[in-house]
Amino acid sequence: MKICEYFRSIQGEGLMIGAPTYFIRTAGCNLRCEWCDTAYAQEGGMETSVDEIMEMVDDTENVCITGGEPMLQKDMPELLDRLLEAGKRIVVETNGSVDISGIPKDDRIIVSLDVKCPSSGMSGRNLISNLEHIGKKDQLKFVIGDQVDLNYAMRFIRENRTDANIIFCPVGGMDLLPIAEEVVRRKLNVRVLPQLHKIIWGDKRSV
């Protein structure tokens, strides 16, 4: 599979925010979001076998598979099985436009499924059938850029029932106030979260 980079850091997003995590970033993405902050992973990458990846992973309990778009990698189910065998807890971050049914059904895997809002320019690419493959342990993430995005996200969760944890995150990961105020005013059952790594390290690529 194509790998962009490996690094050990702190999980900056979602349910595992703040936890020490080993990151495996795949290369290649089928989307081109307007506000993408990892555009360097959209193409290129190093051709790497599952065995080579397993040799790179250190003893950190938590592993995050991100991208790019991890589910474009044909060896991803094998890698996930191997990580589970090694006793890892895993977060798979996926852009929501690629079928995720091949992700093993295991309590130690959290699927972080994006729903692309209009400001991304990719809202027409959301694969609604993916909602069938996430549940209470998983997270449905909306990156919110403006009021149009917020209205879109609220309509989406009203029209598409899910047991997954719902997360609203601002574009850029920092300006929480407008989203938080709207969530409180509308009594929405969602989590408003920052991108913690940007608070700690700014726009530094990796730690």
N, C-alpha and C positions, 0 to 999 in steps of 0.2 A: 504494500500500500504506500501511498505518497504521504510523507510526514514533513511538516514545515519546521517544527521545533519541539523540544522537550524542556520542561523546567519545573522546579519546585517553588511554590509560592503559597499565598493565602487565597482561598476561594473568595472571589469578590462579589458573587451574585447568588441569589436564590436561597433555598432552604439550608444549604451548607455554608452560608456566608461566614467568613472568619476562620474556617477550619483549614489547617495546613493540608495542602493538596499537591499531588504530582500531576502536572498537566501534560497531555499528549495532544498536540495540535496537528490535525491532518491538513493537507494542502488540497486545494481545488474546491470550488463552490459554483453551484448552478444559479445563484442569485447575485445581484449587484445592488445591494441596498444603498440608498443615497447617503446614509450616515454611518456606513460600516467603519468600524475602528480597527479591523484586522484585514484590510484590503491586501496586505502583503501575503496573506495566506490563500488568496483566491486562485492562484496558479502556481506552477513550479513544484517544489518539494523534492525530498530525497526518497527514492524507491527503497523501502525497508520491509523486511520480512517480519512476521509475527514473532519469530524466535529472537530476532534482533531487538525488537521493541521490548520484549520481556526482559532481556538482559539490561536494558537501559533503566527500567522502572526500579526505583529505590524502595526502601522499606516503609515509606509513607503509607498509612492505611488507606487514605482517600486518593482516588484517581479520577481526574476529569478528562473526558474525551471531548475535544472541541474542534473548531475549524476556523476557516473553511466549513465544509459540510461533511461530517464523519460518515454519514450513511451512504455517501457515494463510493466508499471504499468497500470492495467486494469481500475483503477479509475481515470486516468489522465484527460479524458474529463470532468468528473464531477468536479474535483478540479479546472480546468480552468474556467468552467462556474461559480463556486462559487466565484472565485477571481474576475472575471469580474463583477459579481453582487455587489461585495464589492468596486467597483470603482478602481481596480488596473490596472496598465499598466504592461504587462507581457512579459518577454523574455523566450522562451522555447529553451534550448540548447539540440540538438539531434545529435547523431553520424552519421546519414545519412544512416544507414543500416536497419532501422525499418520503416514501413509504417507510415506516418504522416497525412494521410487523416482525421483522427479523431480529429485533432486540430481544434477548432472552428474558423470559418472565421470571424475575428473581427479586426478592425483597431488598437485596443489596444493590440494586440498580435503580437510580432515580433518572427518569427521563425528563429533561428540560426542553419542552416543546415551545418554540416561538410561534406566535401568531403575528404576521407582518401587518402593520397598520399603514394607512395611506401615505404618510410622510416617507416611508421606506421606498416607495415606488414599486413595491413587490406584493401588495395586498391581494392581487389577483392570483397569486401562486400558492396560497394556503391550501393544503390538502386536508379537507375536513374529516376524511375517513381516519386520519391519525388519532382523532379523539377517542376512537374505540379502543386504542391500545395504551391509554394512560389511566391512572387511577389515583387513589388517595395518597400514595407515597410520592407521586410525581408532581411536576409543576408546569403550568401553562403561563408563558411569559409574554407580556406586551411591552414593547419599547415605545414610549409615548413622546411625540415631538410637539404636539399642539392640541388645541381643543377638538379639532377634527379627528385626530387620533383617539383622543379620550372618548369621544362620542362613539366612534367605531368600536372601541374595545368594550364599552358598556353594552352596546347593542349585540356584539358577538357573544358575550357571556350570558346575555338574556335569552338569546335564540339557540344557543348550543350548550346543553347541560353537560357538566363534567364534575367528577368528584375530586379532580386534581386541585392542588393549591394554585391560586391565581395570583400572579405577581405583576404589578405595574412598576416599571422602571423608566425614568426620564431619559431621553436621548442625551448622551454624554455622561449619564450616570450620576449627576450631581444636583440638579435643580428640582428638589423634591416638593417644595412648598405648594405650587399650584395643583399638583396631582393629589397631594395629601389633603388639602383643603376640600377638593372636589369629592374625594372618597369619603371624608367625614360628613360633608353636607348631604351626600346622597345615600349614606349608610350602606356603602358597598362592602361586601365580604371579600375583600382582597388585601394583599400585603403590598405596601409601598416601600420599595427598597432601593438603596443607592448601588453604585458600583464601588465597593469598598476599596478595591485595588487602586482606583483613581484618586480616592481620598488620601490613601497612604503614599502612593508613588507617582501620582499625576499621570502623564501620558507615556511614562517609561514603558518600553515594549515588554519586557519580562524581567523577573528577578532571578 
